[in-house]
């Protein structure tokens, strides 16, 4: 059950000039399911990516990293669902490379100009013959306004597609930003089973695009968690076609800040949609930590609370057993934390002040907030002026059921 996840109507989803998308049914895991997506990028498009730090990173992740390091002109992306091609050794690498070679042959490109992506079950061989056989179908269906279909085609346990799209005026040019993502479980990106693709027709210099992609990932996909598990396949890609006529090569450009913020906001919305559609989620929770000494300790506290199974199950039950939050703050790893300086709010309710139950706190006030579908937990550490926010969800019976039956 997704929590207040907005899906824009197709009339509000803008094609990005320079990007065409094709969809096919390859039968990777299940028949009669659109499970193969091909992005074709116009000449001159620049691409940057950030990937999982899981040491068991999947074969396609390794190939993407290799191709991007070679710095060719990336001209196509190929995405399959149903199989992660992770934990598959040399044969998995060969399958990803064969996929790139096959698509490159069909498009008249070099194989290093292709980036492959996979998502689905880990430790199973990728049926690469089926994937390659469906590539012509994907190419034949390519069109500029296929973002909505692509958002569906990259889903696994997602219940709803995640898509954002917007237009803005910059430097007298109309700039388009459209993106899609997938993910519902095994979510705590540590990037650089989450995939995110963001396209724009702004022109962005290659070094700048790399820096922007890393910074945007840190402001969006690196600020969410469902279950604390970093997938083997997490990948986030930005594609800048330059076809709007706006070109930015430096962070000193007068239009840089507006473009960066727009891209970052779109990525953050995609990231939050992953949490809203998390497996079995019934509550969307914002964990705000303030008055921290530095970013590291703010995030330690935020993630300790956001990933605590005891906290998450209490929120599912709407049970204001809020001592669990204090316990998570206490074990977050700040050795010199003065608990007498910590304050805790649940929504607009001050629960704990100076490290203990606030004298005016009433459990019925806490329960009132806990029953809401969207809840903010605010924690003031009393140590400095740094603030960070992490987004998460509750744990329900359905989360266990989905993951127990995932391969069925």
C-alpha positions in Angstrom: 0.0 0.0 0.0 1.8 3.2 -1.2 1.6 6.2 1.1 0.4 9.3 -0.7 2.4 8.6 -3.8 1.5 11.0 -6.6 1.6 9.7 -10.2 1.5 12.6 -12.6 -1.0 12.2 -15.6 0.7 11.4 -18.9 -0.2 14.9 -20.0 2.2 16.3 -17.4 5.1 14.0 -18.3 7.4 15.8 -20.7 9.6 14.1 -23.3 13.3 15.1 -23.0 14.6 16.1 -26.4 17.5 13.8 -27.3 16.2 10.7 -25.4 14.0 8.0 -26.9 12.8 4.9 -24.9 11.7 1.5 -26.1 10.1 -1.3 -24.1 9.9 -5.0 -24.7 8.7 -8.3 -23.2 11.8 -10.5 -22.9 10.5 -13.1 -20.5 13.4 -12.6 -18.2 11.6 -14.1 -15.2 7.9 -14.1 -16.1 6.1 -14.3 -19.4 3.8 -11.5 -20.7 5.6 -8.8 -18.7 7.3 -5.7 -20.0 10.8 -6.3 -18.5 13.3 -4.8 -20.9 13.9 -1.0 -21.5 16.3 0.7 -23.9 17.2 4.4 -23.7 18.6 5.8 -26.9 20.6 9.0 -26.5 21.3 11.6 -29.2 24.9 12.3 -30.2 26.5 14.8 -27.8 24.6 13.6 -24.7 26.7 13.4 -21.6 26.1 10.8 -18.9 27.3 10.4 -15.4 26.5 7.7 -12.8 26.8 6.8 -9.1 26.7 3.2 -8.0 26.4 0.9 -5.1 29.3 0.4 -2.7 28.2 -3.1 -1.9 31.3 -5.3 -2.4 29.1 -7.9 -4.2 28.2 -5.2 -6.8 26.4 -6.8 -9.7 28.0 -7.5 -13.1 26.2 -4.7 -14.9 27.4 -2.2 -12.3 31.0 -3.3 -12.9 30.5 -3.0 -16.7 28.8 0.5 -16.3 31.7 1.7 -14.2 34.2 0.4 -16.7 32.5 2.0 -19.7 32.1 5.3 -17.9 35.8 5.3 -16.9 36.7 4.8 -20.5 34.8 8.0 -21.2 33.3 7.2 -24.6 30.2 9.0 -25.7 27.4 6.9 -24.1 24.6 6.5 -26.6 22.3 3.9 -25.0 21.2 2.3 -21.7 19.6 -1.2 -21.5 17.7 -2.2 -18.3 16.2 -5.6 -17.5 14.1 -6.5 -14.5 13.5 -10.0 -13.0 17.2 -10.9 -12.6 19.9 -8.9 -10.9 22.8 -10.6 -12.6 24.6 -10.4 -9.2 26.7 -13.1 -7.6 27.1 -14.6 -11.1 30.9 -14.4 -11.5 32.6 -14.3 -14.8 29.6 -15.7 -16.7 27.6 -12.7 -15.4 30.1 -10.3 -16.6 30.1 -12.0 -20.0 26.3 -11.8 -20.1 26.4 -8.0 -19.5 29.2 -7.6 -22.0 27.3 -9.7 -24.6 24.2 -7.5 -24.0 26.2 -4.4 -24.7 27.7 -5.9 -27.9 24.3 -7.0 -29.2 22.7 -3.7 -28.6 25.7 -1.8 -30.1 25.5 -4.0 -33.2 21.8 -3.2 -33.7 22.4 0.5 -33.2 25.7 0.8 -35.1 27.6 1.7 -32.0 30.7 0.6 -30.0 29.9 -1.7 -27.1 31.6 0.7 -24.7 28.9 3.3 -25.6 26.3 1.1 -23.9 25.5 1.0 -20.2 23.7 -2.1 -18.9 21.5 -2.4 -15.8 19.8 -5.3 -14.1 17.4 -5.7 -11.1 15.7 -8.6 -9.6 16.8 -11.9 -8.0 20.4 -12.2 -6.9 22.6 -15.4 -7.5 20.7 -16.6 -10.6 22.1 -16.7 -14.1 20.8 -14.0 -16.4 18.9 -15.5 -19.4 20.9 -13.4 -21.7 19.6 -15.1 -24.9 16.1 -14.1 -24.1 17.2 -10.5 -23.4 19.2 -10.2 -26.6 16.3 -11.7 -28.6 14.0 -9.0 -27.3 16.3 -6.0 -28.1 14.9 -5.5 -31.7 11.4 -5.3 -30.2 12.5 -2.6 -27.7 14.3 -0.6 -30.4 11.3 -0.8 -32.7 9.0 0.6 -30.0 11.3 3.6 -29.2 9.7 7.0 -28.9 10.3 10.2 -27.0 7.2 10.0 -24.9 7.7 6.5 -23.4 8.7 7.6 -19.9 5.5 6.5 -18.3 5.8 3.0 -19.8 9.4 2.8 -18.8 8.6 3.7 -15.2 6.3 0.6 -15.2 8.8 -1.6 -17.1 11.7 -1.2 -14.5 9.5 -2.2 -11.6 10.0 -5.3 -9.5 8.2 -5.5 -6.1 7.1 -1.9 -6.6 3.3 -1.5 -6.6 3.3 1.9 -8.4 5.6 3.6 -10.9 7.8 6.5 -9.8 8.1 9.4 -12.2 8.7 13.1 -12.0 8.7 15.7 -14.8 9.0 19.5 -14.9 9.9 22.4 -17.2 11.5 25.6 -16.3 12.8 28.8 -18.0 16.6 29.4 -17.7 18.6 31.8 -19.7 15.8 32.4 -22.1 15.6 28.6 -22.8 12.9 26.1 -21.9 14.6 23.3 -19.9 13.0 19.9 -19.4 13.7 17.5 -16.5 12.1 14.0 -16.4 13.1 11.0 -14.4 12.0 7.6 -13.2 13.1 5.3 -10.4 12.3 1.8 -9.0 12.8 0.3 -5.6 10.6 -0.9 -2.7 12.8 -3.2 -0.6 16.5 -3.8 0.0 16.8 -0.1 0.2 19.5 1.9 1.8 21.5 3.2 -1.1 25.1 3.8 -0.1 26.4 5.2 -3.3 27.5 6.6 -4.6 17.6 -3.3 -5.9 17.4 0.9 -6.5 17.6 2.3 -10.0 17.1 5.9 -10.9 17.3 7.7 -14.3 17.1 11.4 -14.7 17.2 13.1 -18.1 17.5 16.8 -19.0 17.9 18.7 -22.2 20.2 21.1 -20.5 23.9 21.0 -21.6 26.3 20.3 -18.7 30.0 20.0 -18.9 31.5 16.5 -18.3 33.4 17.3 -15.1 30.6 19.4 -13.7 28.0 16.6 -14.5 30.1 14.1 -12.5 30.3 16.4 -9.5 26.6 17.3 -9.8 25.5 13.6 -10.0 27.5 12.7 -6.8 26.1 15.7 -4.9 22.5 15.1 -6.1 22.7 11.4 -5.0 23.8 12.5 -1.6 20.9 14.9 -1.3 18.3 12.3 -2.5 18.9 8.6 -2.9 21.5 8.6 -0.1 18.9 10.0 2.3 16.4 7.2 2.2 16.1 3.8 3.9 13.5 1.1 3.9 15.3 -1.8 5.6 18.9 -0.8 5.9 20.0 -3.2 3.1 22.3 -1.8 0.4 21.6 -3.6 -2.8 24.1 -5.1 -5.1 22.6 -3.2 -8.1 22.0 0.4 -6.9 22.6 2.9 -9.7 21.7 6.5 -10.4 22.2 8.1 -13.8 21.9 11.6 -15.1 21.7 12.2 -18.9 22.2 15.7 -20.2 21.4 16.0 -23.9 22.1 19.7 -24.4 19.3 20.1 -26.9 17.6 23.0 -25.1 20.4 25.3 -26.1 21.3 26.1 -22.5 24.9 25.0 -21.7 26.5 25.2 -18.3 30.2 24.3 -17.8 30.9 25.8 -14.4 29.3 26.1 -11.0 30.0 29.8 -11.4 27.5 30.0 -14.3 24.6 32.3 -13.2 22.1 29.6 -14.1 24.0 26.7 -12.3 22.3 27.0 -8.9 18.8 26.9 -10.4 19.5 23.9 -12.6 21.2 22.0 -9.8 18.4 22.7 -7.4 15.8 21.6 -10.0 17.7 18.3 -10.7 18.2 17.7 -7.0 14.6 18.3 -6.2 13.5 15.9 -8.9 15.9 13.2 -7.6 14.7 13.8 -4.1 11.1 13.4 -5.1 12.0 10.1 -6.9 13.8 8.9 -3.8 10.9 9.8 -1.5 8.5 7.9 -3.8 10.6 4.8 -3.3 10.0 5.1 0.5 6.3 5.9 -0.1 6.0 2.6 -2.1 8.2 0.6 0.2 7.2 -3.0 0.7 4.2 -3.2 3.0 4.6 0.5 4.1 1.6 2.2 5.8 3.5 5.2 7.2 5.9 7.7 5.6 8.4 9.0 8.2 10.7 12.0 8.1 13.6 11.8 10.6 15.0 15.3 11.2 18.2 15.6 13.3 19.4 19.1 14.2 22.0 20.7 16.5 24.5 18.0 15.5 28.3 18.6 15.6 28.8 17.5 12.0 27.0 15.7 9.1 28.4 12.3 10.1 26.9 12.2 13.5 23.6 13.7 12.3 23.3 10.9 9.8 24.4 8.3 12.4 21.4 9.3 14.6 19.0 9.7 11.8 19.7 6.2 10.4 19.8 4.6 13.8 16.2 5.7 14.3 15.1 5.2 10.7 16.4 1.6 10.6 15.4 0.4 14.0 13.0 -2.6 13.6 11.6 -1.7 17.1 10.9 1.9 16.1 9.5 0.9 12.7 7.1 -1.8 14.2 5.9 0.7 16.8 5.0 3.2 14.1 3.1 0.5 12.2 1.1 -0.3 15.3 0.6 3.5 16.1 2.0 2.6 19.5 3.8 5.7 21.1 6.5 3.4 22.6 8.9 6.3 22.1 11.6 5.2 24.4 12.7 3.1 21.4 13.7 6.3 19.7 15.8 7.4 22.6 17.4 4.0 22.7 18.3 4.3 19.0 19.8 7.8 19.6 21.9 6.4 22.4 23.4 3.5 20.4 24.0 5.5 17.2 27.7 5.8 17.9 28.3 9.2 19.4 30.6 8.3 22.3 30.4 11.7 24.0 26.7 12.4 23.6 25.3 14.3 26.6 21.8 12.8 26.8 20.7 15.6 29.1 20.9 17.9 26.1 18.7 15.8 23.8 15.1 16.9 22.9 12.6 14.8 20.9 9.5 15.9 19.1 6.9 13.6 17.4 5.1 15.9 15.0 4.2 19.0 17.0 4.4 17.2 20.3 7.5 17.6 22.6 8.0 14.1 23.9 11.3 14.3 25.7 13.3 17.4 26.9 16.7 17.3 28.5 17.0 13.6 27.9 13.8 12.6 29.7 10.1 12.6 29.4 8.7 16.1 29.0 6.6 16.9 32.0 3.6 18.0 29.9 3.8 15.0 27.5 0.6 12.9 27.4 0.5 9.6 25.6 -2.7 10.4 23.9 -1.0 13.3 22.2 1.7 10.9 20.9 -0.8 8.4 19.8 -2.7 11.1 17.8 0.4 11.8 15.8 1.3 8.1 15.4 -2.1 7.4 13.7 -1.2 9.8 10.9 0.0 8.5 7.5 2.9 11.0 7.4 4.9 11.6 10.6 7.9 13.8 11.4 10.4 12.8 14.1 12.6 15.7 15.2 15.7 15.2 17.3 17.8 18.1 18.7 21.2 16.9 20.0 22.3 20.2 21.5 25.9 19.8 20.1 26.2 22.2 17.2 24.3 23.7 14.2 24.3 20.9 11.6 21.0 19.4 10.4 20.2 16.4 8.2 17.0 14.6 7.1 16.4 11.0 6.3 13.2 9.4 5.0 11.9 6.0 6.0 8.8 4.0 6.6 7.2 1.5 9.0 7.6 -2.3 9.1 4.3 -4.2 8.6 3.3 -7.8 8.4 3.2 -7.3 4.6 6.9 -6.5 4.5 7.7 -10.0 5.9 5.2 -11.7 3.6 6.6 -9.9 0.4 10.2 -10.8 1.2 9.3 -14.4 2.3 7.6 -15.0 -1.0 9.9 -12.9 -3.2 11.1 -15.7 -5.4 7.8 -17.5 -5.7 
